[in-house]
Every structure is written in structure tokens, then in C-alpha cells.
Amino acid sequence: MKILITGSNGLLGQKLIEYYQANTLNQLVATARGLDRFPHKTGYVYESLDITNQVAVMQIIAKHQPDAIINTAAMTNVDACEGDQAACDELNVKAVEYLVQACNENKVHFVHVSTDFIFDGTHGPIDETEKPAPLSYYGHSKLKAEQYIMAHANSWAIPRTVLVYGIVSDMSRSNIVLWAKGALESGKEIKVVNDQFRTPTLAEDLAIGCALIAEKKAGGVFNISGSDFMSVFDLVYQVADFWNLDKNLLKMSSSEGIQQPAKRPPITGFIIEKAKNQLGYKPRSFKEGLAILDHQLNNK
């Protein structure tokens, strides 16, 4: 198969490159804005692509004729989306419409990564049948994209995920595990919410889940996350415990106690039985994920 990924400079995009470098039966075309930031440039073709440029999207997909596209590109900073709704719409909605149209014209299976933030968070963990009701502009934009795909894409799948963590060599954004570890190592007191619950997802596991969907040309919605359900405070506590950092620096807070422009769903987390049964998806535990991250940090 030939797989094309968008957003290949991001955390998930780079983990997908690593996955396909190790699984050489498939051809890979990696695309992102600007220069290729992945350090080991072998075993794949790179194309600079801005997916908000409709003409460029059509040209690249027509040129490479992939069997499947995995769209990892998105504006994911929830508070930035609240502040710049036009930019959020352009990347999270309009670009997805361009990709769907190009996929339809070239008979490509479209795999689009979505989020637990399309839900209002009244309860969890939740399965694929849960009714969306986003609280933030980011959540609204991701739901709009999902609705467009379901209505217009000829061949599609939507892997939804939760609170992704991991590390690559050149990162544009941090994530909660790296943020907590870094803050505690520098001796900073940090406020952490105890009323938000998630199933944190190792970036490698999400990459495998997306690749399984693409390679099987599986259709529909799949929850792709970790299996350990915990509060955000418990997550950060486990980070402190794993790296033997000072837990006295952790200060418990409610969501109201931390001023953020965008609302977060209080409780999400995913039931992942469908992905396990239909795809053979097997995520690592959160502790196993931290051990993998520790190994990568030691070898960086």
C-alpha cells in the first residue's frame, strides 16, 4: 500500500514515519508545511504541503495516488482556537473539505484524526455511539469536520483520541507529561486539576491505531486511546512518582481555579473495545508509556 500522511512534522506525524520505516511493506509519502523536520530521512518521500491550499492538495494527491491518507494536521491548541477562530476553521474544517474532495476524486480511503473534545464531558469513559456536544471552539471545529466527512467522503474512518503524550526530536508543542516533568524538575509549584478525567494516549499507540485503520481500510468511527482512566491530577502524580520528583510541588485545583479561555470537558476517556476487537489494537498501560518515554529521553 501507499500511505500519505499530513502533518508529518507533528508528534503523531513523526511517530507514523517511525512506524512505516519499521514496516517497510508499505510506501510512505510524508507531507507538512515547510521543511521536513524528521531527522532520519530514509524510506519515505517528503512533500511540502499546506492543506489549506486547495490546489496544492489536489495536485499532491493526484501526483502520488495513495491508497489511504492519514490526516494528522490540525490546530490543536484549544485556547488558541478560541482566540483565533478563523485560523481554526481554515485548518480544522476547510482543509478537511479539500482533502475529502481530493480523496473522492482519486478513490483514496480517508483517515481523519479527531478528539474527545467533541463531547461535553458529563460522564466517561464513553464509546463510539456517544452523542457529541462540544464546549469549545476547537471541539466545534473538529465536530464540523467529522460531520462533513460522514456526509461527503466516499471511503472514510475517524479515529478519535484523548490527551496524547510522547516525544520526538523536533517538537513544535509540548504535552502534559513533558510539561509536568519539566516543571517539577525545575522545582516549580504546579496547579493541576482534579475534576477532569481522561484515558491518556501514548503517541506510538495512536500511530499504530491509525496505521491499522489505513491498512485494513476499516470504515467508521474508532476510539483510539490508552486504556487507563484517571484524573489529570492522578496522571501528573504518576509522572512525579515515576521520575522520583517532589510531589509536594503538586497543588490540587478545580477547573474553575485555573483560568483558561476555552472550556474543557470534565470527564471523557474512551472505551476501546471496538478497536481491540476489529483492529487488534493493544495500547500500552500508562506506566509502560512512561517507561518508553524515559528510554527515549535517555537516548535523545
N, C-alpha and C positions, 0 to 999 in steps of 0.2 A: 504493500500500500504506500501511497504518497500522502503524507500529512503536512498541512500548512498550519503553523501557529502564529497568532497575532500577539503582540505584547511580549515578545521573546526576551526583552531586557528586564522584565519584572521578575519577582520571586518565583511565581508559578511558571512563567515562561522559561526561565533558566533551568528549573527542575525538569521541565518537559524535554529540553535539549539534552540534559544529562540522561534522562530515561531512554531517549531514542538513540543516543550514542552507544548505550549499553545493549540496546535491542536493534541490531543492525539489519534485521529483515525488512525494515521499513525505510523509505526515503523521507527526509525531513526538509521542509522549507521553513526557515525561521524569519519572521518579519517583525519590525518595530520601527518607531520613529528614530531617525538619526542613525548613528553608527552602532554596530554590533558590540554590545558590552560583555558578551560571553567570552571567557578567557581562552578556552580550548576550541579553536575554530576548525575542527575536523569533523567529517561525517555528515555535514549538512550544508545547504545553500542558504545564504542570507540575502534578503532584500529589504532595503529601507522602504517602509510603507506607513503613511499616515492614513489610518482607516476613516478619518473624517473627510478625505478626498475621494469622492465617488468614482471619478475617472480612474484614479490610481488603483482603487480596489478592483474595479472591473478588469483593468489591464493585467495586474499581477495574477489574479485568479485564472483569467483566460490563458495567460502565458504558461502557468505551471500545471493547470488541470489536476489539482489534488483530488484524492478520494474523499478526504474529510478535512474540515477546518476546525481547529480548536481556538475559540476566541477568548483569550485571557486578558485582552486590553480593556481597561475601564478606568474611569475616575473613581477611586475608591476611598478617598479621604472624605469621610462623612460630613465633617464640619465645613470643608472647602466647598463641597457640593451645595450646602445650604447657602453659602455666601456668593457662589458664582453659578447660578442655576443654568445660565445659557451654556457655559462650558460643559457642565454636567450633562445637559440634554444632547449636546453635539457628540460627545464621546460615548455616552451610555445608551442613547436612543437612536439618533440619526445614523451613526456609523454602523449600528447593528442592522438597520434597514438596508443600508448599502451592501453589507455582507450577505444578508438573506437574498437580496435580488441577484447578486453575483453567483451565489450558490445555486439558486434555482436555474439560472441561465446555463450553468456549467455542470449540472447534475452532481453537486457536491453535498455530502452529509455535513450539516452544520451543528457543531457542539459549542454551546454558549454557557460560560460560567456565570452563575447567579449567586444569590446571597440569602442568608436568613433574615436580613434587614427588610425583606418584603413583608414581614409579619409584625403584628403589634405586640407580641411577647406576653400575652396573658397567661400562657402555660407552656410547658415543654417537658421532655423532648417531643418533637412533632414529626409526623410522617409526610409523605408527598401529597396527600389529599387535603392538607390544611389550607383554609381559605386565607389568601393574602389580605393584609390591611396595613400598609406601611405607615410609619410615624415620621419619617424624614424625607427630604427631597431626594437624597440618594436612593432610599428604598423605593420611592415612587418611580424614579428613572429606571431602576432595574426591573420593576414590575412592568412598566410600559414596554420595555424591550422583550420581556417574556411573552407578553400578550401579542406583540407584533409577530414574533417567531411562530407562536401557536396558530395564528390566523393565516400567515402568509408563507412560511417555509414549507417546501415540499418534503424535505427529509431533515429531521432535527432531533436534538436531545438537549436538555438543560440540566447539567449538574449544579445543584445548589450546595454551597459550603458555608462554614462557620469559622470565624476567628483563626485565620491561617497564620502559622508561625514557621520560621526557618531562617536559613542564612544562605546567601550566595556571595560571590566575590565582589560584586559591584552593585550595591543596593541603593535605590532611589528613596525608599521609605523603610522605616523600622517596623517592628511589630511588637506585640505586648510582651513576649518572652524576652526579647533582646532589650527592650526599654526597661523592664523591671530589673533584669540582671545588671544592666549598666548603671542604673540609678542607685541600686543597693551597693554595688561595688564602690561607687564614689561617695558612699556614706550619706546619701540624701534620704530624708524622710519622704515617703510617698503615700498619698491618699489613694486607696483602692476601694472600688465599690463592692459591697457585699450583697446587693439586691439585683445583680444581673447574673444570669446563668447561661452557660454555653457548653458546647462539645468541641474544644479546640482541635484544630486540624493541622497535622504536620504537612508541610508543603509537598514533600515527597509522596505522601499518601494521596493527596489531591491530584498530583500529576499522574499517578498510576490509575486512579479512578477515571480521569478524563481520557487517558490513553485506552483504557479498556472499552469505554463507550465508543470512541472513534473507531477502534479496530474491529469491534463487533457490529458497528453501525447500529447500535442499540438506539431505540427511539423512546421519547417521553421524558419525564422528569425523574431525576435520581438525587437522593440526598447523599452527598459525599463529604463526610466529616470524620472526626475522631469519634470514639465510642464512649469516652469518659465524660460524664455530665458533672459539671462543677460550677461553683460561683467564681466570678472573676477574682475575688479576694483569695479563694482557695487555690486558684491557678497560680497567683503570684506567690502565695505562701509556699507552694510546692517548688517553685523556681528558687526561692530563698533557701529552702531545705536542701534541694539537690546540690546547689553550689556552696553550701555552708555559709550563707550570708546572714547578716543581722536581722532577725525577724522583728526586733523591737522598732525598726525603722518603718514597719508597715502600720499604717493608720487606717482603720476601717471607716468607710463613709457610705452614706446613701447616695443614690444618683443625684438627688437634689443638692447634696453637699459639694458636688463637683460641677461647676458651671461649664456647660458645653452648648454651643449654638444649636446642634441638632439633637433631637430626641433619639435615644436608643431603646430597642425593645427590651423589657426587663428579663423575660425568660424565653430563650429559644432552645438551641440544642436539637439534634436530629436523631430520629430513629432511622437506622441504616440497613434494615433487614432486606429491603428490595435490592440494594446494591450488592449486598453479600450474596443473596440467592441468585440474582440474574447475571451479575458480572464477575462473581468470585472476588469481590473487593474485601480486603483484610487489613484494616488500619492498625497501626501500632498503638499501644497504650500511651498515655501522656508521659509516663516515666521513661518508656522506651524512646519516645520522641526527644525528650531532653537529653538522653544518653547519646543519641545520634547527633544532635546539635552540638553537644560537648566535644564529641570526636571531631566534628568538622571545624570547630573553633580552634582546637588544639593543632590541627593540620593546616590552618589558614596561613 
